[in-house]
Structures are given as structure tokens and as C-alpha cells.
Amino acid sequence: MFPAFHHLWQSSCFALVAGLVALVLRRNSARVRYWVWLSASLKFLLPFALLVSVGNVVPRAASPSGEVAFPLFSNTFVQLVEPLAPSAGSAAPAHASLPWITIAVWFVWVAGFLAIVIARGLAWMRVRALLRDSTPIELPIPLRAVVASGAGEPAVVGFWRPVLVLPARLLERLDSRELDAILKHELCHVRRRDNFFAGVHMVVEAIFWFNPLVWWIGSRLVEERELACDAEVLRMGCEPADYVEGILKVCRFYRESPLPCVSGVTGADVKKRLRAILAGTIGQELSGGRKLMLAAIAAVAVAAPVVIGVLTAPFIRAQVAPVNTPKFDVASIRSCPDPSQQGPPSHIPGSNSSPGRLATDCVPLRQMIGNAWSKDMNDYAPLAGGPGWTNSAFYEINATAAGNPSVKAISGPMLQALLADRFQLKIHRETREGPVYFLTAARGRVKLRAFVEGSCKPWPTPPPPQLTKEYCGRMISGLKPAVDAQGVTLEDFASMLRLVTGRPVIDKTGVTGRFDIHVDFSREGTELANIRSAVPADPAGPPSIFVAIQEQLGLKLEAGQGPVETLVIDHIERPSGN
């Protein structure tokens, strides 16, 4: 609901600014003020986020000297049963249900929306019945006209093919000059497409019925459109006295128009309009300075979100490795069947690579891409974009390189270059709003074991190129699911949980210090659920990660929305020949 909330307050602020602009222009033409209010109405249908996304479509390339992202694996300290790449569409667990207050808010909104739609629909049916009982009449105007005994005032009905509806009794009371002035007023509504724009604002009122500013905008639109038509009638040479007398006669037969999208002649503040008509008041045309002011406001309103989108556009990172990155001398990319149909593996996947030699298992292409572009073991970014076959296609890569480059190099930038070459892969990182978990303190005492200083050396940030046994261990086991970490902060622990939950986990506990943490949990409902294992799941085993963390550590995982660094596939093709 956060995007909707942002759109609501932004549109409300825009409406208040429109009110200030209209106040500054109070002595100018009503036509100008009408368009100011109409822009405030249309803003409710045009989120700033949409304009920002227009700027986002042109990502900026990162500097060639920028840091190269590569994975960091240490078999001494990290045991991963299979390289895991959390999906951006990971489903929330059953316990992370929609909060009841959110359901209540949606229920109230739907009820209000349906009430307005039904009321407007019934009113429109009455108008349609009025038209069916009407009688056509010939008038010297370029518009179909009918006489209806049930009509209370002259009005233009319809959006695309408007019809002028005239009350039968009223025509007997108007002389030719008064009727001419009234007809000119109604034709002005037709030329201005007032019914169409009134219909657009009706949509805004139905969607944002709970916002009083929307109804305020509607009342201002009605008043300014009537004043604008009055000014146009006077410009066309009608005598103010004849025009006022015609409006007064209409008012004697007046009853409220059935719909706001029916343009009548007695709308808005009639006394104010009559005084302005008798005084022959026509709003001043805009001066050059005020035209410049309006143009500047319009340009800022449209261009500012687009510029923000351009400035915040994602950097293109690691599409290909730098030119000085070693290349594989020989590389074989082989398509293979889904290994889950072949029984449990005979070794730990991914453990058979060595300096100078890359040997992957048969894994989904998207998972291979996620592994190649991950910065470290806790940074498997969700992958977005790309065709559907990248999920179902499994590949196995065997490659060798001269000079024995490290496993970190061959499984990071060198694999990136290989994928970019063979799959024509183009990819970039960007931060999106997405599903996350917040790590918070549960009710009661937090159950954490303090780290004993000197027992091992905590990992620095960023981790060093080579990890040795003097560093504290961090392990995520998949065969017998557990998280085991020494000398970690809760922020470190939250990062590790990303591999288990499939979503980024953000530390919101406020607890500082380093701890030794061990948690046993069930694979079900986690990213480890699809791990191939010959060991069947134990129904009486540990609980889910969500329950285990609360019971064993006194912490809690709460679903929410937050910034998620995402890998986005811009282009990919099936691999070229070996």
C-alpha cells in the first residue's frame, strides 16, 4: 500500500499548489483557472512514479574503473548444499497473512467506490429515460436538440455525441434574445468538451472518494467552467441584461441537474455570476509574466519526476568483465535435463571447481546467472526480466584457463564474461521496492549468546580476498538445515537469512554487539525446500525458520516492503556453439 499512499499525498499537495495558483490568477480569465483545476484532477490519475519510470528507462553506464562484483565462497567456513538464487517472486509463508487492518481499509474503499458508481449509474439511467421520452426540435445550431417535459433547465447531455435538452415550458417564457444567449452558453460547453472532462473527474471522485480535496476540486471545476462560458457569451456580443433575464427565468424552473457531467446554465454560484454578468466583467488575459509562471510550473511538474528518474536510473554494472580479466582458454556449455529427476547427487554441488578450472553442476540458467553476479554468499540478488525459458533451461559448464586463476575469479568475472559472450547476456542492477523480512525482537527476553573475544577473528567488511581458519565460521547447512555463525552482528545474521527465506532480511532489532548463533529449522517453506537429499524430511523435526528463530533466539521475522537490489536481464539469447 505504500506506493498508493505516496501517490495520494503527492496528488493532494499538487491540488493545494493548484489552489494557490488559482488564487493568484483570481482576476484573470476563468478559462485559465479551469485548466489549473483540471490539471489537479488529472494528477490523481497520473502518479509521479509513472513519470519517474520514464526517466528510469535510460540506465546510466557505470565507470569502467568501477568495482567488479564477484562471489565470495569459502568451503572451509561456508557449506552450501546447492548454490541458491532466491526468486523475486518467492511466496510469503502462510503465517505472513494480510493484516486485518489492510483488509478492513480495502473493504471500506470498495464499499465507497461501489456506492458512488451505483448512484451515478442510477442517475444516468434517469437521464436516458428522459431522452427516450423527449421530442426532437429544429434549432439553428450545429447540435441535436430535444424538448423534454421532465427537464428542469437547458442542459447538454452526453460525452461523445452531446444532445441539447430543453424544458418544454421554459421555451414559452423566453424571448428570442434570451434564448439566443442561453443557446450560446450551452454551445460553449460543447466546444470546451466540458461533459467529457466532467466525466473524467467523476472517475477521480469514485476512486478517491475519501479525499475531501477531490470534491473541492470538483466544485471549483463547475464554478470556473460556468464563469468561463459566461465570459464567452459576453464576448460574442450578447446583452448582459438579456443574458441575466434568461438565467433568472431558467432558475424559476430550475431543479438540480441529475448528473455532474450534465452541463446546465444555472451551475455554480448564480448570484456571483449574475453580478459579474451585469457588470460586464470579463477576466483579464494573462500577462507575459504570468504566462511564463504557468509554463514554468507545468514544466517543473512534468519534467522534475522525469529528471529524478534519469538521475536515479540504475547503473549498468558488470555486463561484461573488465578488459584485463583473464578469459577461459576452453569452455564447454552443455544443455542438460532437470537433475531433480536423476536422484540425489553423489557430491556437494559446485565443490568440484578448482583454480584454473570451472566445473558447474547442471543448474537452471537463472541460478547460474545469479551466482555469477552475486557479490558474496549473502548477496544473491533476485533476478527479474528475461524470457521464461531461462527458468526451465538447465546447463552445465566446464572451462579451463591458463595461469590457474582463483576459484573466486573464475566463478565471478570470468563466468560473467563467458555468459555475456555465449548467451549475449546484458544485465544491470537496480534497487526496487519489493518483499522483504524485518528481523525484530519478539516479546520477552532475547536469547543470544555473547561472542567470546579472541576465540576467532570476526569477518571484516568487506571480507578479505582469502579467508583462513583464524576467521570465525559462518555456515548454512541444507541437508540438515541449520544456521551456524560465530562472532556475527545481527545485521550479519540477517544477511545470512536471505539464503534461507529467499528475501532480503533487514535488521530492525536495535541490538548491538557480536554473538555466536545456532538455529536448527525445517527445510519446508524455505529456499532449501528443493534441495535434493537422500534423507527424508522428519515430520517430528525442528519447526520452520520463522518459529525456530522466535523459540530459540527470541527474535521474529515480519513480512514487509523495502528496497531490494535486483538483477535485471535486459537481453539474453540461447547459447552459441561451443
Salt bridges, closest charged atoms under 4 A:
GLU178 OE1 - LYS249 NZ 2.95
ASP180 OD2 - LYS184 NZ 3.25
ASP194 OD2 - HIS189 ND1 2.73
ASP194 OD2 - ARG192 NE 3.08
GLU205 OE1 - ARG120 NH2 3.04
GLU205 OE2 - HIS201 NE2 3.32
GLU223 OE1 - ARG220 NH1 3.24
GLU223 OE2 - LYS272 NZ 2.86
GLU224 OE2 - ARG33 NE 3.08
GLU224 OE2 - ARG220 NH2 3.69
GLU226 OE1 - HIS185 NE2 2.82
GLU226 OE2 - HIS189 NE2 3.31
GLU226 OE2 - ARG225 NE 3.36
ASP230 OD1 - HIS185 ND1 3.38
ASP230 OD2 - ARG273 NE 2.61
GLU232 OE1 - ARG235 NH1 3.74
ASP242 OD2 - ARG177 NE 3.07
GLU285 OE1 - ARG31 NH2 3.47
GLU285 OE2 - ARG235 NH2 3.38
ASP361 OD1 - HIS347 NE2 2.95
ASP379 OD2 - ARG429 NH1 3.74
GLU396 OE1 - ARG334 NH2 2.20
GLU430 OE1 - HIS428 NE2 2.74
GLU430 OE2 - ARG432 NE 2.74
GLU470 OE1 - LYS457 NZ 3.15
ASP484 OD2 - HIS518 ND1 3.63
ASP492 OD2 - ARG474 NH2 3.51
ASP492 OD2 - ARG514 NH1 3.91
ASP520 OD1 - HIS518 NE2 3.07
GLU558 OE2 - LYS556 NZ 3.23
GLU565 OE2 - ARG317 NH1 3.19
GLU565 OE1 - LYS375 NZ 3.94
GLU565 OE1 - ARG429 NH1 3.21
ASP570 OD2 - HIS428 ND1 2.80
GLU573 OE2 - HIS571 NE2 2.91
